C-alpha cells in the first residue's frame, strides 16, 4: 500500500540530510522542581497551623527546608548532563560541574535493578576516580535512551 499526500508531486522526496546533533543536554523537569517548591510551602503551612504541637512544627519546618534545598539545586543546576563531540559535563556535588573528555570515560552503562516490585535505572558514567550516577529524574529521560544517544554522539 502506498500512502500519498493530497497534492501530487512530480519530484521524489529528498532524503533527510539533517546533520546529527553535535551537542546534547539533559535537565531536570521544571514541573518537578516547581512541585517541590509547592510541597515545601504546603509543609511549612502545615507546620505553622500545628504550631501548638512543637514536634509537628519542627517536623514540618525540617521537611520544608529539605525540599527547599532540593528545589534550589534544581534551579541553580538544572542541566545535569551535557555532551558534545569533545566530552561530557556532569553536575558534581550540590551544584558544581565537572568536565570529562571522552578519553577519560572508562565505561558507561545502564544499571537496572528491581527491588520490591519497583524497577530503577541509573546511567553510570565511570571516569576513573569519579563515578557519576544519573537517574531518570536527573535526566528527564530514560537512562537507556540517554545512553544510546551518548554512544551515537561519541561515534560508537
C-alpha angles and dihedrals in degrees: 000000000000118000116200135181119255093257116068116228127201093202123074115242115264119242116257104265096175106145118242113257116267095202134031134189134195121195141178115270110265090214092057092050090052090048089056091052093049091048090051090053090048092052091047091052092046089053092049092049089051092048091128089068105062094197092052091048092050093047092049093049094047093048091047091049092051092051091048090053091051093044090049090054089054089054096044097044109018095153106075098174132020126176135188137163091282100048148286137306112206131183108251125192118343099331107337125119131224124199116215124187115220088246089062093054105097097178143354124194144150113248109206121185136173120209129164093351092306124112121209130186128195129185105227119202113186113198101171108265092015127067119191121197118192124185131202087263091056093047101034084221138073109283090226091057091048090049091054091049091049091051091051092048091048090050101249 
